[in-house]
Amino acid sequence: MKEAKDVLRIVGMILLGLFVFMVVLPLVAKIAGMTFVFLIVVAIKLIKLAVILAIVYLILVGIRALLR
């Protein structure tokens, strides 16, 4: 009887593990995907900011060169 309880306990743990795996894995994948998209959006915004700053700097240097 003790062996049957042990077998049932092991089977229960395996089923619980499968349930957690099937429920948690899609949530983790969704969060990871959202994080990846967020990082891409932040990178694009930083590149746009860098381009704007470079253009402003070039305009200021051009004005300074004209005034000399």
PyMOL Python script that loads the backbone (N, CA, C, O; Angstrom):
from pymol import cmd

cmd.read_pdbstr("""\
ATOM      1  N   MET A   1       0.826  -1.201   0.000  1.00  0.00           N
ATOM      2  CA  MET A   1       0.000   0.000   0.000  1.00  0.00           C
ATOM      3  C   MET A   1       0.858   1.248   0.000  1.00  0.00           C
ATOM      4  O   MET A   1       0.504   2.255  -0.614  1.00  0.00           O
ATOM      5  N   LYS A   2       2.001   1.182   0.696  1.00  0.00           N
ATOM      6  CA  LYS A   2       2.885   2.340   0.761  1.00  0.00           C
ATOM      7  C   LYS A   2       3.441   2.667  -0.623  1.00  0.00           C
ATOM      8  O   LYS A   2       3.595   3.836  -0.980  1.00  0.00           O
ATOM      9  N   GLU A   3       3.742   1.624  -1.398  1.00  0.00           N
ATOM     10  CA  GLU A   3       4.260   1.860  -2.738  1.00  0.00           C
ATOM     11  C   GLU A   3       3.209   2.528  -3.629  1.00  0.00           C
ATOM     12  O   GLU A   3       3.539   3.371  -4.463  1.00  0.00           O
ATOM     13  N   ALA A   4       1.961   2.150  -3.449  1.00  0.00           N
ATOM     14  CA  ALA A   4       0.886   2.755  -4.243  1.00  0.00           C
ATOM     15  C   ALA A   4       0.757   4.240  -3.910  1.00  0.00           C
ATOM     16  O   ALA A   4       0.542   5.064  -4.799  1.00  0.00           O
ATOM     17  N   LYS A   5       0.887   4.578  -2.626  1.00  0.00           N
ATOM     18  CA  LYS A   5       0.828   5.994  -2.230  1.00  0.00           C
ATOM     19  C   LYS A   5       1.996   6.763  -2.835  1.00  0.00           C
ATOM     20  O   LYS A   5       1.836   7.888  -3.309  1.00  0.00           O
ATOM     21  N   ASP A   6       3.177   6.138  -2.813  1.00  0.00           N
ATOM     22  CA  ASP A   6       4.344   6.803  -3.396  1.00  0.00           C
ATOM     23  C   ASP A   6       4.171   7.019  -4.893  1.00  0.00           C
ATOM     24  O   ASP A   6       4.516   8.079  -5.415  1.00  0.00           O
ATOM     25  N   VAL A   7       3.637   6.016  -5.583  1.00  0.00           N
ATOM     26  CA  VAL A   7       3.418   6.124  -7.024  1.00  0.00           C
ATOM     27  C   VAL A   7       2.398   7.216  -7.313  1.00  0.00           C
ATOM     28  O   VAL A   7       2.593   8.027  -8.218  1.00  0.00           O
ATOM     29  N   LEU A   8       1.306   7.241  -6.543  1.00  0.00           N
ATOM     30  CA  LEU A   8       0.290   8.286  -6.735  1.00  0.00           C
ATOM     31  C   LEU A   8       0.866   9.668  -6.449  1.00  0.00           C
ATOM     32  O   LEU A   8       0.540  10.634  -7.139  1.00  0.00           O
ATOM     33  N   ARG A   9       1.712   9.762  -5.446  1.00  0.00           N
ATOM     34  CA  ARG A   9       2.339  11.050  -5.119  1.00  0.00           C
ATOM     35  C   ARG A   9       3.231  11.511  -6.279  1.00  0.00           C
ATOM     36  O   ARG A   9       3.214  12.685  -6.649  1.00  0.00           O
ATOM     37  N   ILE A  10       3.996  10.597  -6.839  1.00  0.00           N
ATOM     38  CA  ILE A  10       4.883  10.940  -7.961  1.00  0.00           C
ATOM     39  C   ILE A  10       4.063  11.341  -9.181  1.00  0.00           C
ATOM     40  O   ILE A  10       4.380  12.323  -9.853  1.00  0.00           O
ATOM     41  N   VAL A  11       3.003  10.575  -9.468  1.00  0.00           N
ATOM     42  CA  VAL A  11       2.144  10.907 -10.612  1.00  0.00           C
ATOM     43  C   VAL A  11       1.489  12.266 -10.401  1.00  0.00           C
ATOM     44  O   VAL A  11       1.379  13.057 -11.338  1.00  0.00           O
ATOM     45  N   GLY A  12       1.053  12.540  -9.170  1.00  0.00           N
ATOM     46  CA  GLY A  12       0.462  13.844  -8.857  1.00  0.00           C
ATOM     47  C   GLY A  12       1.450  14.982  -9.066  1.00  0.00           C
ATOM     48  O   GLY A  12       1.099  16.031  -9.605  1.00  0.00           O
ATOM     49  N   MET A  13       2.679  14.766  -8.640  1.00  0.00           N
ATOM     50  CA  MET A  13       3.701  15.804  -8.837  1.00  0.00           C
ATOM     51  C   MET A  13       3.963  16.032 -10.322  1.00  0.00           C
ATOM     52  O   MET A  13       4.125  17.172 -10.758  1.00  0.00           O
ATOM     53  N   ILE A  14       4.003  14.963 -11.092  1.00  0.00           N
ATOM     54  CA  ILE A  14       4.238  15.106 -12.534  1.00  0.00           C
ATOM     55  C   ILE A  14       3.081  15.860 -13.185  1.00  0.00           C
ATOM     56  O   ILE A  14       3.301  16.745 -14.012  1.00  0.00           O
ATOM     57  N   LEU A  15       1.839  15.508 -12.810  1.00  0.00           N
ATOM     58  CA  LEU A  15       0.683  16.208 -13.374  1.00  0.00           C
ATOM     59  C   LEU A  15       0.668  17.680 -12.963  1.00  0.00           C
ATOM     60  O   LEU A  15       0.342  18.549 -13.771  1.00  0.00           O
ATOM     61  N   LEU A  16       1.020  17.959 -11.705  1.00  0.00           N
ATOM     62  CA  LEU A  16       1.085  19.357 -11.252  1.00  0.00           C
ATOM     63  C   LEU A  16       2.164  20.114 -12.025  1.00  0.00           C
ATOM     64  O   LEU A  16       1.968  21.262 -12.425  1.00  0.00           O
ATOM     65  N   GLY A  17       3.296  19.458 -12.229  1.00  0.00           N
ATOM     66  CA  GLY A  17       4.365  20.087 -12.999  1.00  0.00           C
ATOM     67  C   GLY A  17       3.944  20.389 -14.426  1.00  0.00           C
ATOM     68  O   GLY A  17       4.241  21.463 -14.949  1.00  0.00           O
ATOM     69  N   LEU A  18       3.253  19.448 -15.059  1.00  0.00           N
ATOM     70  CA  LEU A  18       2.760  19.675 -16.421  1.00  0.00           C
ATOM     71  C   LEU A  18       1.744  20.816 -16.463  1.00  0.00           C
ATOM     72  O   LEU A  18       1.761  21.636 -17.381  1.00  0.00           O
ATOM     73  N   PHE A  19       0.858  20.864 -15.461  1.00  0.00           N
ATOM     74  CA  PHE A  19      -0.135  21.932 -15.404  1.00  0.00           C
ATOM     75  C   PHE A  19       0.548  23.291 -15.275  1.00  0.00           C
ATOM     76  O   PHE A  19       0.223  24.236 -15.995  1.00  0.00           O
ATOM     77  N   VAL A  20       1.495  23.373 -14.349  1.00  0.00           N
ATOM     78  CA  VAL A  20       2.215  24.637 -14.163  1.00  0.00           C
ATOM     79  C   VAL A  20       2.959  25.002 -15.438  1.00  0.00           C
ATOM     80  O   VAL A  20       2.956  26.163 -15.847  1.00  0.00           O
ATOM     81  N   PHE A  21       3.590  24.033 -16.062  1.00  0.00           N
ATOM     82  CA  PHE A  21       4.332  24.279 -17.297  1.00  0.00           C
ATOM     83  C   PHE A  21       3.406  24.811 -18.393  1.00  0.00           C
ATOM     84  O   PHE A  21       3.760  25.757 -19.097  1.00  0.00           O
ATOM     85  N   MET A  22       2.231  24.211 -18.539  1.00  0.00           N
ATOM     86  CA  MET A  22       1.302  24.618 -19.595  1.00  0.00           C
ATOM     87  C   MET A  22       0.659  25.968 -19.307  1.00  0.00           C
ATOM     88  O   MET A  22       0.310  26.690 -20.241  1.00  0.00           O
ATOM     89  N   VAL A  23       0.493  26.325 -18.037  1.00  0.00           N
ATOM     90  CA  VAL A  23      -0.135  27.605 -17.688  1.00  0.00           C
ATOM     91  C   VAL A  23       0.892  28.728 -17.660  1.00  0.00           C
ATOM     92  O   VAL A  23       0.631  29.819 -18.167  1.00  0.00           O
ATOM     93  N   VAL A  24       2.050  28.474 -17.075  1.00  0.00           N
ATOM     94  CA  VAL A  24       3.045  29.529 -16.869  1.00  0.00           C
ATOM     95  C   VAL A  24       3.831  29.828 -18.144  1.00  0.00           C
ATOM     96  O   VAL A  24       4.188  30.981 -18.385  1.00  0.00           O
ATOM     97  N   LEU A  25       4.105  28.823 -18.957  1.00  0.00           N
ATOM     98  CA  LEU A  25       4.925  29.034 -20.154  1.00  0.00           C
ATOM     99  C   LEU A  25       4.341  30.080 -21.102  1.00  0.00           C
ATOM    100  O   LEU A  25       5.090  30.950 -21.548  1.00  0.00           O
ATOM    101  N   PRO A  26       3.050  30.048 -21.437  1.00  0.00           N
ATOM    102  CA  PRO A  26       2.515  31.108 -22.305  1.00  0.00           C
ATOM    103  C   PRO A  26       2.593  32.499 -21.668  1.00  0.00           C
ATOM    104  O   PRO A  26       2.826  33.492 -22.358  1.00  0.00           O
ATOM    105  N   LEU A  27       2.398  32.562 -20.354  1.00  0.00           N
ATOM    106  CA  LEU A  27       2.501  33.866 -19.682  1.00  0.00           C
ATOM    107  C   LEU A  27       3.927  34.405 -19.753  1.00  0.00           C
ATOM    108  O   LEU A  27       4.140  35.585 -20.031  1.00  0.00           O
ATOM    109  N   VAL A  28       4.891  33.539 -19.501  1.00  0.00           N
ATOM    110  CA  VAL A  28       6.300  33.964 -19.566  1.00  0.00           C
ATOM    111  C   VAL A  28       6.660  34.365 -20.990  1.00  0.00           C
ATOM    112  O   VAL A  28       7.374  35.347 -21.191  1.00  0.00           O
ATOM    113  N   ALA A  29       6.179  33.624 -21.975  1.00  0.00           N
ATOM    114  CA  ALA A  29       6.466  33.962 -23.370  1.00  0.00           C
ATOM    115  C   ALA A  29       5.853  35.309 -23.732  1.00  0.00           C
ATOM    116  O   ALA A  29       6.475  36.102 -24.439  1.00  0.00           O
ATOM    117  N   LYS A  30       4.646  35.573 -23.258  1.00  0.00           N
ATOM    118  CA  LYS A  30       3.999  36.846 -23.547  1.00  0.00           C
ATOM    119  C   LYS A  30       4.770  38.003 -22.904  1.00  0.00           C
ATOM    120  O   LYS A  30       4.987  39.038 -23.534  1.00  0.00           O
ATOM    121  N   ILE A  31       5.180  37.820 -21.651  1.00  0.00           N
ATOM    122  CA  ILE A  31       5.934  38.876 -20.965  1.00  0.00           C
ATOM    123  C   ILE A  31       7.274  39.102 -21.660  1.00  0.00           C
ATOM    124  O   ILE A  31       7.698  40.244 -21.840  1.00  0.00           O
ATOM    125  N   ALA A  32       7.938  38.017 -22.048  1.00  0.00           N
ATOM    126  CA  ALA A  32       9.223  38.148 -22.743  1.00  0.00           C
ATOM    127  C   ALA A  32       9.033  38.858 -24.075  1.00  0.00           C
ATOM    128  O   ALA A  32       9.856  39.690 -24.459  1.00  0.00           O
ATOM    129  N   GLY A  33       7.953  38.535 -24.784  1.00  0.00           N
ATOM    130  CA  GLY A  33       7.675  39.204 -26.057  1.00  0.00           C
ATOM    131  C   GLY A  33       7.396  40.681 -25.861  1.00  0.00           C
ATOM    132  O   GLY A  33       7.859  41.514 -26.641  1.00  0.00           O
ATOM    133  N   MET A  34       6.640  41.008 -24.822  1.00  0.00           N
ATOM    134  CA  MET A  34       6.341  42.412 -24.544  1.00  0.00           C
ATOM    135  C   MET A  34       7.620  43.158 -24.194  1.00  0.00           C
ATOM    136  O   MET A  34       7.810  44.297 -24.621  1.00  0.00           O
ATOM    137  N   THR A  35       8.497  42.526 -23.419  1.00  0.00           N
ATOM    138  CA  THR A  35       9.763  43.158 -23.053  1.00  0.00           C
ATOM    139  C   THR A  35      10.614  43.385 -24.289  1.00  0.00           C
ATOM    140  O   THR A  35      11.226  44.443 -24.436  1.00  0.00           O
ATOM    141  N   PHE A  36      10.659  42.396 -25.186  1.00  0.00           N
ATOM    142  CA  PHE A  36      11.451  42.516 -26.404  1.00  0.00           C
ATOM    143  C   PHE A  36      10.931  43.655 -27.276  1.00  0.00           C
ATOM    144  O   PHE A  36      11.714  44.442 -27.806  1.00  0.00           O
ATOM    145  N   VAL A  37       9.612  43.741 -27.425  1.00  0.00           N
ATOM    146  CA  VAL A  37       9.010  44.823 -28.208  1.00  0.00           C
ATOM    147  C   VAL A  37       9.300  46.163 -27.556  1.00  0.00           C
ATOM    148  O   VAL A  37       9.611  47.132 -28.248  1.00  0.00           O
ATOM    149  N   PHE A  38       9.200  46.233 -26.225  1.00  0.00           N
ATOM    150  CA  PHE A  38       9.479  47.474 -25.507  1.00  0.00           C
ATOM    151  C   PHE A  38      10.914  47.922 -25.736  1.00  0.00           C
ATOM    152  O   PHE A  38      11.164  49.107 -25.955  1.00  0.00           O
ATOM    153  N   LEU A  39      11.857  46.990 -25.689  1.00  0.00           N
ATOM    154  CA  LEU A  39      13.265  47.347 -25.912  1.00  0.00           C
ATOM    155  C   LEU A  39      13.488  47.851 -27.338  1.00  0.00           C
ATOM    156  O   LEU A  39      14.267  48.781 -27.546  1.00  0.00           O
ATOM    157  N   ILE A  40      12.824  47.257 -28.308  1.00  0.00           N
ATOM    158  CA  ILE A  40      12.964  47.709 -29.695  1.00  0.00           C
ATOM    159  C   ILE A  40      12.406  49.118 -29.844  1.00  0.00           C
ATOM    160  O   ILE A  40      13.012  49.957 -30.509  1.00  0.00           O
ATOM    161  N   VAL A  41      11.252  49.386 -29.228  1.00  0.00           N
ATOM    162  CA  VAL A  41      10.647  50.722 -29.308  1.00  0.00           C
ATOM    163  C   VAL A  41      11.555  51.753 -28.664  1.00  0.00           C
ATOM    164  O   VAL A  41      11.744  52.839 -29.211  1.00  0.00           O
ATOM    165  N   VAL A  42      12.122  51.428 -27.507  1.00  0.00           N
ATOM    166  CA  VAL A  42      13.034  52.363 -26.834  1.00  0.00           C
ATOM    167  C   VAL A  42      14.269  52.610 -27.698  1.00  0.00           C
ATOM    168  O   VAL A  42      14.738  53.745 -27.790  1.00  0.00           O
ATOM    169  N   ALA A  43      14.797  51.571 -28.326  1.00  0.00           N
ATOM    170  CA  ALA A  43      15.977  51.738 -29.180  1.00  0.00           C
ATOM    171  C   ALA A  43      15.661  52.643 -30.363  1.00  0.00           C
ATOM    172  O   ALA A  43      16.479  53.490 -30.719  1.00  0.00           O
ATOM    173  N   ILE A  44      14.504  52.485 -30.975  1.00  0.00           N
ATOM    174  CA  ILE A  44      14.122  53.332 -32.108  1.00  0.00           C
ATOM    175  C   ILE A  44      13.977  54.779 -31.672  1.00  0.00           C
ATOM    176  O   ILE A  44      14.406  55.688 -32.382  1.00  0.00           O
ATOM    177  N   LYS A  45      13.372  55.003 -30.503  1.00  0.00           N
ATOM    178  CA  LYS A  45      13.210  56.373 -30.015  1.00  0.00           C
ATOM    179  C   LYS A  45      14.561  57.012 -29.704  1.00  0.00           C
ATOM    180  O   LYS A  45      14.756  58.200 -29.957  1.00  0.00           O
ATOM    181  N   LEU A  46      15.495  56.229 -29.156  1.00  0.00           N
ATOM    182  CA  LEU A  46      16.826  56.765 -28.872  1.00  0.00           C
ATOM    183  C   LEU A  46      17.562  57.116 -30.162  1.00  0.00           C
ATOM    184  O   LEU A  46      18.271  58.121 -30.214  1.00  0.00           O
ATOM    185  N   ILE A  47      17.401  56.303 -31.199  1.00  0.00           N
ATOM    186  CA  ILE A  47      18.035  56.607 -32.481  1.00  0.00           C
ATOM    187  C   ILE A  47      17.450  57.890 -33.065  1.00  0.00           C
ATOM    188  O   ILE A  47      18.191  58.726 -33.581  1.00  0.00           O
ATOM    189  N   LYS A  48      16.129  58.055 -32.989  1.00  0.00           N
ATOM    190  CA  LYS A  48      15.505  59.282 -33.487  1.00  0.00           C
ATOM    191  C   LYS A  48      16.015  60.498 -32.718  1.00  0.00           C
ATOM    192  O   LYS A  48      16.304  61.537 -33.312  1.00  0.00           O
ATOM    193  N   LEU A  49      16.125  60.369 -31.399  1.00  0.00           N
ATOM    194  CA  LEU A  49      16.635  61.474 -30.582  1.00  0.00           C
ATOM    195  C   LEU A  49      18.069  61.812 -30.970  1.00  0.00           C
ATOM    196  O   LEU A  49      18.426  62.987 -31.053  1.00  0.00           O
ATOM    197  N   ALA A  50      18.895  60.795 -31.209  1.00  0.00           N
ATOM    198  CA  ALA A  50      20.284  61.036 -31.596  1.00  0.00           C
ATOM    199  C   ALA A  50      20.356  61.748 -32.944  1.00  0.00           C
ATOM    200  O   ALA A  50      21.190  62.636 -33.122  1.00  0.00           O
ATOM    201  N   VAL A  51      19.513  61.384 -33.880  1.00  0.00           N
ATOM    202  CA  VAL A  51      19.507  62.043 -35.195  1.00  0.00           C
ATOM    203  C   VAL A  51      19.076  63.499 -35.049  1.00  0.00           C
ATOM    204  O   VAL A  51      19.672  64.381 -35.666  1.00  0.00           O
ATOM    205  N   ILE A  52      18.063  63.760 -34.251  1.00  0.00           N
ATOM    206  CA  ILE A  52      17.606  65.143 -34.042  1.00  0.00           C
ATOM    207  C   ILE A  52      18.711  65.976 -33.391  1.00  0.00           C
ATOM    208  O   ILE A  52      18.957  67.110 -33.804  1.00  0.00           O
ATOM    209  N   LEU A  53      19.375  65.420 -32.377  1.00  0.00           N
ATOM    210  CA  LEU A  53      20.464  66.153 -31.731  1.00  0.00           C
ATOM    211  C   LEU A  53      21.609  66.422 -32.712  1.00  0.00           C
ATOM    212  O   LEU A  53      22.210  67.496 -32.673  1.00  0.00           O
ATOM    213  N   ALA A  54      21.915  65.474 -33.580  1.00  0.00           N
ATOM    214  CA  ALA A  54      22.986  65.666 -34.562  1.00  0.00           C
ATOM    215  C   ALA A  54      22.616  66.772 -35.546  1.00  0.00           C
ATOM    216  O   ALA A  54      23.465  67.590 -35.900  1.00  0.00           O
ATOM    217  N   ILE A  55      21.375  66.806 -35.986  1.00  0.00           N
ATOM    218  CA  ILE A  55      20.937  67.844 -36.925  1.00  0.00           C
ATOM    219  C   ILE A  55      21.004  69.213 -36.260  1.00  0.00           C
ATOM    220  O   ILE A  55      21.477  70.173 -36.868  1.00  0.00           O
ATOM    221  N   VAL A  56      20.535  69.313 -35.018  1.00  0.00           N
ATOM    222  CA  VAL A  56      20.588  70.598 -34.295  1.00  0.00           C
ATOM    223  C   VAL A  56      22.035  71.037 -34.123  1.00  0.00           C
ATOM    224  O   VAL A  56      22.346  72.217 -34.292  1.00  0.00           O
ATOM    225  N   TYR A  57      22.923  70.107 -33.791  1.00  0.00           N
ATOM    226  CA  TYR A  57      24.333  70.446 -33.626  1.00  0.00           C
ATOM    227  C   TYR A  57      24.930  70.957 -34.938  1.00  0.00           C
ATOM    228  O   TYR A  57      25.666  71.944 -34.944  1.00  0.00           O
ATOM    229  N   LEU A  58      24.614  70.290 -36.042  1.00  0.00           N
ATOM    230  CA  LEU A  58      25.144  70.737 -37.328  1.00  0.00           C
ATOM    231  C   LEU A  58      24.618  72.125 -37.697  1.00  0.00           C
ATOM    232  O   LEU A  58      25.354  72.942 -38.249  1.00  0.00           O
ATOM    233  N   ILE A  59      23.364  72.387 -37.396  1.00  0.00           N
ATOM    234  CA  ILE A  59      22.805  73.715 -37.674  1.00  0.00           C
ATOM    235  C   ILE A  59      23.520  74.768 -36.829  1.00  0.00           C
ATOM    236  O   ILE A  59      23.868  75.836 -37.332  1.00  0.00           O
ATOM    237  N   LEU A  60      23.738  74.471 -35.554  1.00  0.00           N
ATOM    238  CA  LEU A  60      24.431  75.441 -34.684  1.00  0.00           C
ATOM    239  C   LEU A  60      25.866  75.680 -35.140  1.00  0.00           C
ATOM    240  O   LEU A  60      26.340  76.816 -35.122  1.00  0.00           O
ATOM    241  N   VAL A  61      26.559  74.620 -35.548  1.00  0.00           N
ATOM    242  CA  VAL A  61      27.934  74.786 -36.041  1.00  0.00           C
ATOM    243  C   VAL A  61      27.938  75.584 -37.326  1.00  0.00           C
ATOM    244  O   VAL A  61      28.831  76.405 -37.535  1.00  0.00           O
ATOM    245  N   GLY A  62      26.954  75.364 -38.200  1.00  0.00           N
ATOM    246  CA  GLY A  62      26.869  76.132 -39.445  1.00  0.00           C
ATOM    247  C   GLY A  62      26.608  77.608 -39.171  1.00  0.00           C
ATOM    248  O   GLY A  62      27.221  78.469 -39.801  1.00  0.00           O
ATOM    249  N   ILE A  63      25.712  77.909 -38.246  1.00  0.00           N
ATOM    250  CA  ILE A  63      25.449  79.314 -37.903  1.00  0.00           C
ATOM    251  C   ILE A  63      26.701  79.958 -37.305  1.00  0.00           C
ATOM    252  O   ILE A  63      27.026  81.102 -37.623  1.00  0.00           O
ATOM    253  N   ARG A  64      27.399  79.224 -36.442  1.00  0.00           N
ATOM    254  CA  ARG A  64      28.606  79.763 -35.831  1.00  0.00           C
ATOM    255  C   ARG A  64      29.678  80.035 -36.895  1.00  0.00           C
ATOM    256  O   ARG A  64      30.403  81.026 -36.806  1.00  0.00           O
ATOM    257  N   ALA A  65      29.776  79.158 -37.897  1.00  0.00           N
ATOM    258  CA  ALA A  65      30.775  79.345 -38.945  1.00  0.00           C
ATOM    259  C   ALA A  65      30.408  80.552 -39.808  1.00  0.00           C
ATOM    260  O   ALA A  65      31.291  81.271 -40.276  1.00  0.00           O
ATOM    261  N   LEU A  66      29.092  80.781 -40.025  1.00  0.00           N
ATOM    262  CA  LEU A  66      28.682  81.934 -40.822  1.00  0.00           C
ATOM    263  C   LEU A  66      28.949  83.244 -40.092  1.00  0.00           C
ATOM    264  O   LEU A  66      29.239  84.256 -40.730  1.00  0.00           O
ATOM    265  N   LEU A  67      28.857  83.243 -38.773  1.00  0.00           N
ATOM    266  CA  LEU A  67      29.034  84.475 -37.998  1.00  0.00           C
ATOM    267  C   LEU A  67      30.498  84.841 -37.834  1.00  0.00           C
ATOM    268  O   LEU A  67      30.787  85.972 -37.443  1.00  0.00           O
ATOM    269  N   ARG A  68      31.424  83.957 -38.106  1.00  0.00           N
ATOM    270  CA  ARG A  68      32.837  84.281 -37.943  1.00  0.00           C
ATOM    271  C   ARG A  68      33.375  85.038 -39.096  1.00  0.00           C
ATOM    272  O   ARG A  68      34.555  85.387 -39.109  1.00  0.00           O
TER     273      ARG A  68
END
""", "prot")
cmd.dss("prot")
cmd.show_as("cartoon", "prot")
cmd.util.cbc("prot")
cmd.orient("prot")
